[in-house]
Amino acid sequence: MLIRFSVENYRSFNERQVFSMAAGKHTRHKEQLIVVNGKRLLKAGVVFGANAAGKSNLVRAVNFEKYYFSRCKK
């Protein structure tokens, strides 16, 4: 389960960017929340933005980390 992911100095991300599944204080749709270890998390997330905004690079960064850490565990 991906709860929080941050990336910087990778492809188009020069400064640190954070993707978080933590719910805010005010939530209209409580059915979209789950509670894990006392933390309120969203069930789903969406990445949207203009063309050339870095959406694909965010996916590449997550895949890179997944690949890198899966190789380090061996």
Predicted model as a PDB file, atoms N, CA, C, CB and O in Angstrom, pLDDT in the B-factor column:
MODEL        1                                                                  
ATOM      1  N   MET A   1       0.847  -1.175   0.000  1.00 84.00           N  
ATOM      2  CA  MET A   1       0.000   0.000   0.000  1.00 84.00           C  
ATOM      3  C   MET A   1       0.894   1.241   0.000  1.00 84.00           C  
ATOM      4  CB  MET A   1      -0.964  -0.003   1.225  1.00 84.00           C  
ATOM      5  O   MET A   1       1.760   1.400   0.860  1.00 84.00           O  
ATOM      6  N   LEU A   2       0.670   2.094  -0.961  1.00 90.00           N  
ATOM      7  CA  LEU A   2       1.424   3.340  -1.068  1.00 90.00           C  
ATOM      8  C   LEU A   2       0.690   4.418  -0.279  1.00 90.00           C  
ATOM      9  CB  LEU A   2       1.610   3.766  -2.562  1.00 90.00           C  
ATOM     10  O   LEU A   2      -0.431   4.789  -0.625  1.00 90.00           O  
ATOM     11  N   ILE A   3       1.319   4.917   0.777  1.00 93.00           N  
ATOM     12  CA  ILE A   3       0.707   5.952   1.601  1.00 93.00           C  
ATOM     13  C   ILE A   3       1.277   7.319   1.274  1.00 93.00           C  
ATOM     14  CB  ILE A   3       0.906   5.644   3.078  1.00 93.00           C  
ATOM     15  O   ILE A   3       0.539   8.301   1.187  1.00 93.00           O  
ATOM     16  N   ARG A   4       2.589   7.386   1.093  1.00 95.00           N  
ATOM     17  CA  ARG A   4       3.242   8.656   0.790  1.00 95.00           C  
ATOM     18  C   ARG A   4       4.467   8.388  -0.060  1.00 95.00           C  
ATOM     19  CB  ARG A   4       3.627   9.416   2.085  1.00 95.00           C  
ATOM     20  O   ARG A   4       5.227   7.455   0.200  1.00 95.00           O  
ATOM     21  N   PHE A   5       4.650   9.208  -1.070  1.00 96.00           N  
ATOM     22  CA  PHE A   5       5.794   9.057  -1.962  1.00 96.00           C  
ATOM     23  C   PHE A   5       6.327  10.445  -2.280  1.00 96.00           C  
ATOM     24  CB  PHE A   5       5.406   8.287  -3.268  1.00 96.00           C  
ATOM     25  O   PHE A   5       5.568  11.342  -2.644  1.00 96.00           O  
ATOM     26  N   SER A   6       7.623  10.615  -2.142  1.00 96.00           N  
ATOM     27  CA  SER A   6       8.224  11.898  -2.514  1.00 96.00           C  
ATOM     28  C   SER A   6       9.369  11.643  -3.487  1.00 96.00           C  
ATOM     29  CB  SER A   6       8.729  12.673  -1.254  1.00 96.00           C  
ATOM     30  O   SER A   6      10.042  10.613  -3.434  1.00 96.00           O  
ATOM     31  N   VAL A   7       9.568  12.609  -4.374  1.00 96.00           N  
ATOM     32  CA  VAL A   7      10.593  12.483  -5.400  1.00 96.00           C  
ATOM     33  C   VAL A   7      11.210  13.857  -5.651  1.00 96.00           C  
ATOM     34  CB  VAL A   7      10.000  11.889  -6.713  1.00 96.00           C  
ATOM     35  O   VAL A   7      10.522  14.877  -5.643  1.00 96.00           O  
ATOM     36  N   GLU A   8      12.518  13.857  -5.873  1.00 95.00           N  
ATOM     37  CA  GLU A   8      13.203  15.080  -6.291  1.00 95.00           C  
ATOM     38  C   GLU A   8      14.455  14.687  -7.071  1.00 95.00           C  
ATOM     39  CB  GLU A   8      13.565  15.981  -5.057  1.00 95.00           C  
ATOM     40  O   GLU A   8      14.997  13.596  -6.897  1.00 95.00           O  
ATOM     41  N   ASN A   9      14.891  15.577  -7.912  1.00 95.00           N  
ATOM     42  CA  ASN A   9      16.090  15.362  -8.727  1.00 95.00           C  
ATOM     43  C   ASN A   9      15.971  14.081  -9.566  1.00 95.00           C  
ATOM     44  CB  ASN A   9      17.337  15.290  -7.826  1.00 95.00           C  
ATOM     45  O   ASN A   9      16.929  13.316  -9.683  1.00 95.00           O  
ATOM     46  N   TYR A  10      14.818  13.866 -10.129  1.00 94.00           N  
ATOM     47  CA  TYR A  10      14.575  12.721 -11.011  1.00 94.00           C  
ATOM     48  C   TYR A  10      13.771  13.214 -12.212  1.00 94.00           C  
ATOM     49  CB  TYR A  10      13.818  11.561 -10.256  1.00 94.00           C  
ATOM     50  O   TYR A  10      12.666  13.731 -12.048  1.00 94.00           O  
ATOM     51  N   ARG A  11      14.307  13.060 -13.388  1.00 94.00           N  
ATOM     52  CA  ARG A  11      13.688  13.504 -14.635  1.00 94.00           C  
ATOM     53  C   ARG A  11      13.238  14.966 -14.520  1.00 94.00           C  
ATOM     54  CB  ARG A  11      12.488  12.598 -14.993  1.00 94.00           C  
ATOM     55  O   ARG A  11      14.082  15.846 -14.351  1.00 94.00           O  
ATOM     56  N   SER A  12      11.954  15.245 -14.608  1.00 92.00           N  
ATOM     57  CA  SER A  12      11.488  16.636 -14.590  1.00 92.00           C  
ATOM     58  C   SER A  12      11.286  17.189 -13.180  1.00 92.00           C  
ATOM     59  CB  SER A  12      10.194  16.748 -15.357  1.00 92.00           C  
ATOM     60  O   SER A  12      10.895  18.347 -13.030  1.00 92.00           O  
ATOM     61  N   PHE A  13      11.541  16.392 -12.147  1.00 94.00           N  
ATOM     62  CA  PHE A  13      11.342  16.843 -10.769  1.00 94.00           C  
ATOM     63  C   PHE A  13      12.659  17.365 -10.199  1.00 94.00           C  
ATOM     64  CB  PHE A  13      10.785  15.693  -9.887  1.00 94.00           C  
ATOM     65  O   PHE A  13      13.485  16.587  -9.721  1.00 94.00           O  
ATOM     66  N   ASN A  14      12.849  18.661 -10.250  1.00 95.00           N  
ATOM     67  CA  ASN A  14      14.046  19.254  -9.655  1.00 95.00           C  
ATOM     68  C   ASN A  14      13.845  19.452  -8.157  1.00 95.00           C  
ATOM     69  CB  ASN A  14      14.386  20.598 -10.333  1.00 95.00           C  
ATOM     70  O   ASN A  14      14.701  19.085  -7.353  1.00 95.00           O  
ATOM     71  N   GLU A  15      12.718  20.030  -7.795  1.00 96.00           N  
ATOM     72  CA  GLU A  15      12.389  20.250  -6.386  1.00 96.00           C  
ATOM     73  C   GLU A  15      11.537  19.095  -5.887  1.00 96.00           C  
ATOM     74  CB  GLU A  15      11.650  21.603  -6.186  1.00 96.00           C  
ATOM     75  O   GLU A  15      10.932  18.370  -6.677  1.00 96.00           O  
ATOM     76  N   ARG A  16      11.495  18.931  -4.595  1.00 96.00           N  
ATOM     77  CA  ARG A  16      10.763  17.825  -3.982  1.00 96.00           C  
ATOM     78  C   ARG A  16       9.263  17.963  -4.210  1.00 96.00           C  
ATOM     79  CB  ARG A  16      11.061  17.755  -2.484  1.00 96.00           C  
ATOM     80  O   ARG A  16       8.674  19.023  -3.995  1.00 96.00           O  
ATOM     81  N   GLN A  17       8.661  16.856  -4.652  1.00 95.00           N  
ATOM     82  CA  GLN A  17       7.218  16.768  -4.841  1.00 95.00           C  
ATOM     83  C   GLN A  17       6.719  15.579  -4.033  1.00 95.00           C  
ATOM     84  CB  GLN A  17       6.840  16.627  -6.361  1.00 95.00           C  
ATOM     85  O   GLN A  17       7.385  14.546  -3.968  1.00 95.00           O  
ATOM     86  N   VAL A  18       5.551  15.722  -3.419  1.00 95.00           N  
ATOM     87  CA  VAL A  18       5.016  14.682  -2.545  1.00 95.00           C  
ATOM     88  C   VAL A  18       3.633  14.256  -3.030  1.00 95.00           C  
ATOM     89  CB  VAL A  18       4.950  15.177  -1.082  1.00 95.00           C  
ATOM     90  O   VAL A  18       2.771  15.092  -3.300  1.00 95.00           O  
ATOM     91  N   PHE A  19       3.438  12.945  -3.135  1.00 95.00           N  
ATOM     92  CA  PHE A  19       2.129  12.349  -3.406  1.00 95.00           C  
ATOM     93  C   PHE A  19       1.698  11.657  -2.123  1.00 95.00           C  
ATOM     94  CB  PHE A  19       2.173  11.338  -4.631  1.00 95.00           C  
ATOM     95  O   PHE A  19       2.391  10.766  -1.633  1.00 95.00           O  
ATOM     96  N   SER A  20       0.556  12.063  -1.575  1.00 95.00           N  
ATOM     97  CA  SER A  20       0.121  11.531  -0.283  1.00 95.00           C  
ATOM     98  C   SER A  20      -1.309  11.018  -0.372  1.00 95.00           C  
ATOM     99  CB  SER A  20       0.233  12.606   0.813  1.00 95.00           C  
ATOM    100  O   SER A  20      -2.169  11.638  -0.999  1.00 95.00           O  
ATOM    101  N   MET A  21      -1.549   9.882   0.262  1.00 95.00           N  
ATOM    102  CA  MET A  21      -2.891   9.315   0.340  1.00 95.00           C  
ATOM    103  C   MET A  21      -3.545   9.594   1.695  1.00 95.00           C  
ATOM    104  CB  MET A  21      -2.840   7.812   0.085  1.00 95.00           C  
ATOM    105  O   MET A  21      -4.595   9.029   2.001  1.00 95.00           O  
ATOM    106  N   ALA A  22      -2.937  10.454   2.503  1.00 95.00           N  
ATOM    107  CA  ALA A  22      -3.513  10.826   3.798  1.00 95.00           C  
ATOM    108  C   ALA A  22      -4.713  11.737   3.572  1.00 95.00           C  
ATOM    109  CB  ALA A  22      -2.456  11.527   4.701  1.00 95.00           C  
ATOM    110  O   ALA A  22      -4.666  12.652   2.749  1.00 95.00           O  
ATOM    111  N   ALA A  23      -5.775  11.479   4.301  1.00 93.00           N  
ATOM    112  CA  ALA A  23      -6.984  12.291   4.176  1.00 93.00           C  
ATOM    113  C   ALA A  23      -6.811  13.602   4.926  1.00 93.00           C  
ATOM    114  CB  ALA A  23      -8.214  11.528   4.706  1.00 93.00           C  
ATOM    115  O   ALA A  23      -6.131  13.660   5.950  1.00 93.00           O  
ATOM    116  N   GLY A  24      -7.425  14.638   4.412  1.00 90.00           N  
ATOM    117  CA  GLY A  24      -7.399  15.932   5.081  1.00 90.00           C  
ATOM    118  C   GLY A  24      -8.319  15.946   6.289  1.00 90.00           C  
ATOM    119  O   GLY A  24      -8.987  14.956   6.588  1.00 90.00           O  
ATOM    120  N   LYS A  25      -8.348  17.068   6.973  1.00 87.00           N  
ATOM    121  CA  LYS A  25      -9.193  17.185   8.167  1.00 87.00           C  
ATOM    122  C   LYS A  25     -10.676  17.166   7.821  1.00 87.00           C  
ATOM    123  CB  LYS A  25      -8.861  18.464   8.923  1.00 87.00           C  
ATOM    124  O   LYS A  25     -11.480  16.582   8.548  1.00 87.00           O  
ATOM    125  N   HIS A  26     -11.034  17.799   6.722  1.00 83.00           N  
ATOM    126  CA  HIS A  26     -12.434  17.895   6.314  1.00 83.00           C  
ATOM    127  C   HIS A  26     -12.693  16.928   5.167  1.00 83.00           C  
ATOM    128  CB  HIS A  26     -12.795  19.346   5.899  1.00 83.00           C  
ATOM    129  O   HIS A  26     -12.086  17.034   4.102  1.00 83.00           O  
ATOM    130  N   THR A  27     -13.584  16.002   5.392  1.00 76.00           N  
ATOM    131  CA  THR A  27     -13.886  15.005   4.380  1.00 76.00           C  
ATOM    132  C   THR A  27     -15.390  14.935   4.168  1.00 76.00           C  
ATOM    133  CB  THR A  27     -13.327  13.626   4.781  1.00 76.00           C  
ATOM    134  O   THR A  27     -16.145  14.679   5.105  1.00 76.00           O  
ATOM    135  N   ARG A  28     -15.816  15.161   2.946  1.00 84.00           N  
ATOM    136  CA  ARG A  28     -17.238  15.091   2.625  1.00 84.00           C  
ATOM    137  C   ARG A  28     -17.714  13.653   2.474  1.00 84.00           C  
ATOM    138  CB  ARG A  28     -17.524  15.865   1.352  1.00 84.00           C  
ATOM    139  O   ARG A  28     -18.804  13.306   2.929  1.00 84.00           O  
ATOM    140  N   HIS A  29     -16.912  12.829   1.844  1.00 88.00           N  
ATOM    141  CA  HIS A  29     -17.315  11.462   1.507  1.00 88.00           C  
ATOM    142  C   HIS A  29     -16.582  10.471   2.402  1.00 88.00           C  
ATOM    143  CB  HIS A  29     -17.032  11.155   0.016  1.00 88.00           C  
ATOM    144  O   HIS A  29     -15.559   9.908   2.012  1.00 88.00           O  
ATOM    145  N   LYS A  30     -17.098  10.266   3.574  1.00 89.00           N  
ATOM    146  CA  LYS A  30     -16.444   9.396   4.551  1.00 89.00           C  
ATOM    147  C   LYS A  30     -16.357   7.948   4.087  1.00 89.00           C  
ATOM    148  CB  LYS A  30     -17.179   9.459   5.866  1.00 89.00           C  
ATOM    149  O   LYS A  30     -15.530   7.193   4.598  1.00 89.00           O  
ATOM    150  N   GLU A  31     -17.190   7.541   3.133  1.00 91.00           N  
ATOM    151  CA  GLU A  31     -17.136   6.170   2.622  1.00 91.00           C  
ATOM    152  C   GLU A  31     -15.885   5.929   1.781  1.00 91.00           C  
ATOM    153  CB  GLU A  31     -18.383   5.867   1.794  1.00 91.00           C  
ATOM    154  O   GLU A  31     -15.571   4.784   1.455  1.00 91.00           O  
ATOM    155  N   GLN A  32     -15.175   6.985   1.430  1.00 92.00           N  
ATOM    156  CA  GLN A  32     -13.949   6.870   0.645  1.00 92.00           C  
ATOM    157  C   GLN A  32     -12.694   6.776   1.526  1.00 92.00           C  
ATOM    158  CB  GLN A  32     -13.829   8.058  -0.294  1.00 92.00           C  
ATOM    159  O   GLN A  32     -11.575   6.825   1.015  1.00 92.00           O  
ATOM    160  N   LEU A  33     -12.875   6.643   2.831  1.00 94.00           N  
ATOM    161  CA  LEU A  33     -11.758   6.573   3.775  1.00 94.00           C  
ATOM    162  C   LEU A  33     -11.600   5.181   4.352  1.00 94.00           C  
ATOM    163  CB  LEU A  33     -11.951   7.575   4.900  1.00 94.00           C  
ATOM    164  O   LEU A  33     -12.564   4.426   4.481  1.00 94.00           O  
ATOM    165  N   ILE A  34     -10.360   4.856   4.697  1.00 95.00           N  
ATOM    166  CA  ILE A  34     -10.082   3.682   5.506  1.00 95.00           C  
ATOM    167  C   ILE A  34      -9.173   4.139   6.642  1.00 95.00           C  
ATOM    168  CB  ILE A  34      -9.422   2.523   4.654  1.00 95.00           C  
ATOM    169  O   ILE A  34      -8.443   5.120   6.501  1.00 95.00           O  
ATOM    170  N   VAL A  35      -9.217   3.440   7.749  1.00 94.00           N  
ATOM    171  CA  VAL A  35      -8.378   3.775   8.898  1.00 94.00           C  
ATOM    172  C   VAL A  35      -7.394   2.630   9.095  1.00 94.00           C  
ATOM    173  CB  VAL A  35      -9.239   4.023  10.197  1.00 94.00           C  
ATOM    174  O   VAL A  35      -7.788   1.478   9.279  1.00 94.00           O  
ATOM    175  N   VAL A  36      -6.102   2.968   9.055  1.00 94.00           N  
ATOM    176  CA  VAL A  36      -5.039   1.989   9.236  1.00 94.00           C  
ATOM    177  C   VAL A  36      -4.122   2.510  10.334  1.00 94.00           C  
ATOM    178  CB  VAL A  36      -4.250   1.736   7.899  1.00 94.00           C  
ATOM    179  O   VAL A  36      -3.530   3.581  10.201  1.00 94.00           O  
ATOM    180  N   ASN A  37      -4.007   1.759  11.406  1.00 93.00           N  
ATOM    181  CA  ASN A  37      -3.180   2.162  12.551  1.00 93.00           C  
ATOM    182  C   ASN A  37      -3.515   3.574  13.028  1.00 93.00           C  
ATOM    183  CB  ASN A  37      -1.699   2.081  12.185  1.00 93.00           C  
ATOM    184  O   ASN A  37      -2.622   4.347  13.374  1.00 93.00           O  
ATOM    185  N   GLY A  38      -4.785   3.898  13.044  1.00 92.00           N  
ATOM    186  CA  GLY A  38      -5.229   5.198  13.534  1.00 92.00           C  
ATOM    187  C   GLY A  38      -5.060   6.338  12.546  1.00 92.00           C  
ATOM    188  O   GLY A  38      -5.346   7.486  12.885  1.00 92.00           O  
ATOM    189  N   LYS A  39      -4.601   6.053  11.332  1.00 93.00           N  
ATOM    190  CA  LYS A  39      -4.424   7.101  10.317  1.00 93.00           C  
ATOM    191  C   LYS A  39      -5.534   6.992   9.282  1.00 93.00           C  
ATOM    192  CB  LYS A  39      -3.027   6.991   9.634  1.00 93.00           C  
ATOM    193  O   LYS A  39      -5.863   5.906   8.805  1.00 93.00           O  
ATOM    194  N   ARG A  40      -6.096   8.140   8.951  1.00 94.00           N  
ATOM    195  CA  ARG A  40      -7.164   8.190   7.944  1.00 94.00           C  
ATOM    196  C   ARG A  40      -6.537   8.296   6.557  1.00 94.00           C  
ATOM    197  CB  ARG A  40      -8.131   9.391   8.205  1.00 94.00           C  
ATOM    198  O   ARG A  40      -5.811   9.245   6.260  1.00 94.00           O  
ATOM    199  N   LEU A  41      -6.829   7.304   5.714  1.00 96.00           N  
ATOM    200  CA  LEU A  41      -6.251   7.248   4.370  1.00 96.00           C  
ATOM    201  C   LEU A  41      -7.361   7.191   3.335  1.00 96.00           C  
ATOM    202  CB  LEU A  41      -5.311   6.028   4.223  1.00 96.00           C  
ATOM    203  O   LEU A  41      -8.461   6.709   3.605  1.00 96.00           O  
ATOM    204  N   LEU A  42      -7.055   7.691   2.149  1.00 94.00           N  
ATOM    205  CA  LEU A  42      -7.989   7.631   1.039  1.00 94.00           C  
ATOM    206  C   LEU A  42      -7.908   6.269   0.360  1.00 94.00           C  
ATOM    207  CB  LEU A  42      -7.707   8.757   0.031  1.00 94.00           C  
ATOM    208  O   LEU A  42      -6.832   5.676   0.282  1.00 94.00           O  
ATOM    209  N   LYS A  43      -9.030   5.776  -0.126  1.00 94.00           N  
ATOM    210  CA  LYS A  43      -9.052   4.495  -0.821  1.00 94.00           C  
ATOM    211  C   LYS A  43      -8.451   4.596  -2.220  1.00 94.00           C  
ATOM    212  CB  LYS A  43     -10.474   3.975  -0.907  1.00 94.00           C  
ATOM    213  O   LYS A  43      -7.877   3.628  -2.719  1.00 94.00           O  
ATOM    214  N   ALA A  44      -8.578   5.751  -2.848  1.00 93.00           N  
ATOM    215  CA  ALA A  44      -8.097   5.930  -4.218  1.00 93.00           C  
ATOM    216  C   ALA A  44      -7.530   7.330  -4.390  1.00 93.00           C  
ATOM    217  CB  ALA A  44      -9.232   5.680  -5.237  1.00 93.00           C  
ATOM    218  O   ALA A  44      -7.880   8.251  -3.652  1.00 93.00           O  
ATOM    219  N   GLY A  45      -6.656   7.478  -5.366  1.00 90.00           N  
ATOM    220  CA  GLY A  45      -6.083   8.779  -5.672  1.00 90.00           C  
ATOM    221  C   GLY A  45      -6.028   8.986  -7.173  1.00 90.00           C  
ATOM    222  O   GLY A  45      -6.043   8.025  -7.942  1.00 90.00           O  
ATOM    223  N   VAL A  46      -5.963  10.234  -7.584  1.00 91.00           N  
ATOM    224  CA  VAL A  46      -5.942  10.574  -8.997  1.00 91.00           C  
ATOM    225  C   VAL A  46      -4.803  11.554  -9.240  1.00 91.00           C  
ATOM    226  CB  VAL A  46      -7.305  11.172  -9.454  1.00 91.00           C  
ATOM    227  O   VAL A  46      -4.594  12.483  -8.459  1.00 91.00           O  
ATOM    228  N   VAL A  47      -4.075  11.345 -10.315  1.00 92.00           N  
ATOM    229  CA  VAL A  47      -3.030  12.273 -10.731  1.00 92.00           C  
ATOM    230  C   VAL A  47      -3.519  12.930 -12.013  1.00 92.00           C  
ATOM    231  CB  VAL A  47      -1.639  11.547 -10.939  1.00 92.00           C  
ATOM    232  O   VAL A  47      -3.793  12.250 -13.002  1.00 92.00           O  
ATOM    233  N   PHE A  48      -3.627  14.246 -11.994  1.00 93.00           N  
ATOM    234  CA  PHE A  48      -4.068  14.957 -13.188  1.00 93.00           C  
ATOM    235  C   PHE A  48      -3.258  16.234 -13.338  1.00 93.00           C  
ATOM    236  CB  PHE A  48      -5.583  15.272 -13.123  1.00 93.00           C  
ATOM    237  O   PHE A  48      -2.662  16.721 -12.377  1.00 93.00           O  
ATOM    238  N   GLY A  49      -3.243  16.761 -14.533  1.00 92.00           N  
ATOM    239  CA  GLY A  49      -2.521  17.990 -14.798  1.00 92.00           C  
ATOM    240  C   GLY A  49      -2.389  18.232 -16.289  1.00 92.00           C  
ATOM    241  O   GLY A  49      -2.823  17.425 -17.110  1.00 92.00           O  
ATOM    242  N   ALA A  50      -1.790  19.343 -16.613  1.00 94.00           N  
ATOM    243  CA  ALA A  50      -1.613  19.733 -18.005  1.00 94.00           C  
ATOM    244  C   ALA A  50      -0.601  18.817 -18.696  1.00 94.00           C  
ATOM    245  CB  ALA A  50      -1.158  21.198 -18.097  1.00 94.00           C  
ATOM    246  O   ALA A  50       0.124  18.059 -18.052  1.00 94.00           O  
ATOM    247  N   ASN A  51      -0.578  18.912 -20.015  1.00 94.00           N  
ATOM    248  CA  ASN A  51       0.439  18.180 -20.777  1.00 94.00           C  
ATOM    249  C   ASN A  51       1.816  18.641 -20.333  1.00 94.00           C  
ATOM    250  CB  ASN A  51       0.257  18.391 -22.312  1.00 94.00           C  
ATOM    251  O   ASN A  51       2.019  19.825 -20.060  1.00 94.00           O  
ATOM    252  N   ALA A  52       2.765  17.716 -20.258  1.00 90.00           N  
ATOM    253  CA  ALA A  52       4.147  17.987 -19.857  1.00 90.00           C  
ATOM    254  C   ALA A  52       4.247  18.483 -18.423  1.00 90.00           C  
ATOM    255  CB  ALA A  52       4.767  19.004 -20.789  1.00 90.00           C  
ATOM    256  O   ALA A  52       5.156  19.243 -18.089  1.00 90.00           O  
ATOM    257  N   ALA A  53       3.310  18.054 -17.569  1.00 90.00           N  
ATOM    258  CA  ALA A  53       3.330  18.472 -16.163  1.00 90.00           C  
ATOM    259  C   ALA A  53       4.061  17.474 -15.274  1.00 90.00           C  
ATOM    260  CB  ALA A  53       1.911  18.660 -15.657  1.00 90.00           C  
ATOM    261  O   ALA A  53       4.312  17.768 -14.105  1.00 90.00           O  
ATOM    262  N   GLY A  54       4.410  16.291 -15.804  1.00 92.00           N  
ATOM    263  CA  GLY A  54       5.174  15.323 -15.031  1.00 92.00           C  
ATOM    264  C   GLY A  54       4.406  14.110 -14.560  1.00 92.00           C  
ATOM    265  O   GLY A  54       4.909  13.357 -13.726  1.00 92.00           O  
ATOM    266  N   LYS A  55       3.203  13.896 -15.067  1.00 94.00           N  
ATOM    267  CA  LYS A  55       2.403  12.744 -14.635  1.00 94.00           C  
ATOM    268  C   LYS A  55       3.116  11.427 -14.956  1.00 94.00           C  
ATOM    269  CB  LYS A  55       1.017  12.771 -15.309  1.00 94.00           C  
ATOM    270  O   LYS A  55       3.224  10.553 -14.095  1.00 94.00           O  
ATOM    271  N   SER A  56       3.592  11.287 -16.168  1.00 95.00           N  
ATOM    272  CA  SER A  56       4.296  10.060 -16.566  1.00 95.00           C  
ATOM    273  C   SER A  56       5.597   9.902 -15.793  1.00 95.00           C  
ATOM    274  CB  SER A  56       4.581  10.066 -18.077  1.00 95.00           C  
ATOM    275  O   SER A  56       5.982   8.786 -15.444  1.00 95.00           O  
ATOM    276  N   ASN A  57       6.266  10.995 -15.528  1.00 96.00           N  
ATOM    277  CA  ASN A  57       7.514  10.919 -14.762  1.00 96.00           C  
ATOM    278  C   ASN A  57       7.265  10.507 -13.319  1.00 96.00           C  
ATOM    279  CB  ASN A  57       8.237  12.258 -14.796  1.00 96.00           C  
ATOM    280  O   ASN A  57       8.127   9.880 -12.703  1.00 96.00           O  
ATOM    281  N   LEU A  58       6.106  10.846 -12.768  1.00 95.00           N  
ATOM    282  CA  LEU A  58       5.756  10.381 -11.425  1.00 95.00           C  
ATOM    283  C   LEU A  58       5.598   8.865 -11.423  1.00 95.00           C  
ATOM    284  CB  LEU A  58       4.456  11.059 -10.930  1.00 95.00           C  
ATOM    285  O   LEU A  58       6.088   8.189 -10.518  1.00 95.00           O  
ATOM    286  N   VAL A  59       4.924   8.336 -12.423  1.00 95.00           N  
ATOM    287  CA  VAL A  59       4.756   6.880 -12.540  1.00 95.00           C  
ATOM    288  C   VAL A  59       6.111   6.212 -12.734  1.00 95.00           C  
ATOM    289  CB  VAL A  59       3.809   6.526 -13.716  1.00 95.00           C  
ATOM    290  O   VAL A  59       6.373   5.165 -12.142  1.00 95.00           O  
ATOM    291  N   ARG A  60       6.974   6.804 -13.556  1.00 96.00           N  
ATOM    292  CA  ARG A  60       8.318   6.253 -13.761  1.00 96.00           C  
ATOM    293  C   ARG A  60       9.128   6.268 -12.475  1.00 96.00           C  
ATOM    294  CB  ARG A  60       9.054   7.035 -14.845  1.00 96.00           C  
ATOM    295  O   ARG A  60       9.885   5.334 -12.213  1.00 96.00           O  
ATOM    296  N   ALA A  61       8.982   7.315 -11.669  1.00 96.00           N  
ATOM    297  CA  ALA A  61       9.710   7.406 -10.404  1.00 96.00           C  
ATOM    298  C   ALA A  61       9.253   6.325  -9.432  1.00 96.00           C  
ATOM    299  CB  ALA A  61       9.523   8.793  -9.776  1.00 96.00           C  
ATOM    300  O   ALA A  61      10.079   5.716  -8.753  1.00 96.00           O  
ATOM    301  N   VAL A  62       7.948   6.082  -9.359  1.00 95.00           N  
ATOM    302  CA  VAL A  62       7.421   5.020  -8.491  1.00 95.00           C  
ATOM    303  C   VAL A  62       7.930   3.661  -8.971  1.00 95.00           C  
ATOM    304  CB  VAL A  62       5.862   5.041  -8.471  1.00 95.00           C  
ATOM    305  O   VAL A  62       8.345   2.832  -8.160  1.00 95.00           O  
ATOM    306  N   ASN A  63       7.901   3.432 -10.271  1.00 95.00           N  
ATOM    307  CA  ASN A  63       8.406   2.163 -10.815  1.00 95.00           C  
ATOM    308  C   ASN A  63       9.892   1.994 -10.560  1.00 95.00           C  
ATOM    309  CB  ASN A  63       8.132   2.079 -12.311  1.00 95.00           C  
ATOM    310  O   ASN A  63      10.345   0.893 -10.247  1.00 95.00           O  
ATOM    311  N   PHE A  64      10.659   3.074 -10.690  1.00 94.00           N  
ATOM    312  CA  PHE A  64      12.089   3.016 -10.422  1.00 94.00           C  
ATOM    313  C   PHE A  64      12.349   2.618  -8.966  1.00 94.00           C  
ATOM    314  CB  PHE A  64      12.748   4.372 -10.733  1.00 94.00           C  
ATOM    315  O   PHE A  64      13.185   1.756  -8.693  1.00 94.00           O  
ATOM    316  N   GLU A  65      11.634   3.244  -8.045  1.00 92.00           N  
ATOM    317  CA  GLU A  65      11.833   2.907  -6.632  1.00 92.00           C  
ATOM    318  C   GLU A  65      11.428   1.463  -6.355  1.00 92.00           C  
ATOM    319  CB  GLU A  65      11.031   3.861  -5.731  1.00 92.00           C  
ATOM    320  O   GLU A  65      12.115   0.753  -5.620  1.00 92.00           O  
ATOM    321  N   LYS A  66      10.332   1.035  -6.932  1.00 91.00           N  
ATOM    322  CA  LYS A  66       9.881  -0.349  -6.751  1.00 91.00           C  
ATOM    323  C   LYS A  66      10.940  -1.323  -7.257  1.00 91.00           C  
ATOM    324  CB  LYS A  66       8.541  -0.587  -7.485  1.00 91.00           C  
ATOM    325  O   LYS A  66      11.257  -2.300  -6.578  1.00 91.00           O  
ATOM    326  N   TYR A  67      11.491  -1.066  -8.442  1.00 92.00           N  
ATOM    327  CA  TYR A  67      12.522  -1.928  -9.013  1.00 92.00           C  
ATOM    328  C   TYR A  67      13.793  -1.890  -8.169  1.00 92.00           C  
ATOM    329  CB  TYR A  67      12.832  -1.509 -10.454  1.00 92.00           C  
ATOM    330  O   TYR A  67      14.366  -2.935  -7.863  1.00 92.00           O  
ATOM    331  N   TYR A  68      14.231  -0.696  -7.796  1.00 89.00           N  
ATOM    332  CA  TYR A  68      15.472  -0.533  -7.054  1.00 89.00           C  
ATOM    333  C   TYR A  68      15.421  -1.260  -5.709  1.00 89.00           C  
ATOM    334  CB  TYR A  68      15.763   0.948  -6.839  1.00 89.00           C  
ATOM    335  O   TYR A  68      16.353  -1.986  -5.364  1.00 89.00           O  
ATOM    336  N   PHE A  69      14.348  -1.072  -4.954  1.00 85.00           N  
ATOM    337  CA  PHE A  69      14.272  -1.697  -3.640  1.00 85.00           C  
ATOM    338  C   PHE A  69      13.994  -3.186  -3.714  1.00 85.00           C  
ATOM    339  CB  PHE A  69      13.212  -1.031  -2.818  1.00 85.00           C  
ATOM    340  O   PHE A  69      14.364  -3.923  -2.801  1.00 85.00           O  
ATOM    341  N   SER A  70      13.352  -3.648  -4.779  1.00 86.00           N  
ATOM    342  CA  SER A  70      13.165  -5.088  -4.910  1.00 86.00           C  
ATOM    343  C   SER A  70      14.497  -5.771  -5.197  1.00 86.00           C  
ATOM    344  CB  SER A  70      12.149  -5.405  -6.021  1.00 86.00           C  
ATOM    345  O   SER A  70      14.701  -6.914  -4.790  1.00 86.00           O  
ATOM    346  N   ARG A  71      15.419  -5.079  -5.900  1.00 86.00           N  
ATOM    347  CA  ARG A  71      16.744  -5.633  -6.161  1.00 86.00           C  
ATOM    348  C   ARG A  71      17.638  -5.582  -4.937  1.00 86.00           C  
ATOM    349  CB  ARG A  71      17.402  -4.893  -7.300  1.00 86.00           C  
ATOM    350  O   ARG A  71      18.498  -6.445  -4.766  1.00 86.00           O  
ATOM    351  N   CYS A  72      17.450  -4.583  -4.078  1.00 84.00           N  
ATOM    352  CA  CYS A  72      18.283  -4.434  -2.882  1.00 84.00           C  
ATOM    353  C   CYS A  72      17.957  -5.466  -1.816  1.00 84.00           C  
ATOM    354  CB  CYS A  72      18.119  -3.046  -2.306  1.00 84.00           C  
ATOM    355  O   CYS A  72      18.820  -5.798  -1.002  1.00 84.00           O  
ATOM    356  N   LYS A  73      16.735  -5.982  -1.799  1.00 70.00           N  
ATOM    357  CA  LYS A  73      16.335  -6.941  -0.773  1.00 70.00           C  
ATOM    358  C   LYS A  73      16.999  -8.291  -0.959  1.00 70.00           C  
ATOM    359  CB  LYS A  73      14.838  -7.109  -0.776  1.00 70.00           C  
ATOM    360  O   LYS A  73      17.105  -9.063  -0.006  1.00 70.00           O  
ATOM    361  N   LYS A  74      17.445  -8.588  -2.166  1.00 62.00           N  
ATOM    362  CA  LYS A  74      18.012  -9.909  -2.447  1.00 62.00           C  
ATOM    363  C   LYS A  74      19.392 -10.064  -1.890  1.00 62.00           C  
ATOM    364  CB  LYS A  74      18.043 -10.164  -3.919  1.00 62.00           C  
ATOM    365  O   LYS A  74      20.004 -11.121  -2.043  1.00 62.00           O  
TER     366      LYS A  74                                                      
ENDMDL                                                                          
END                                                                             
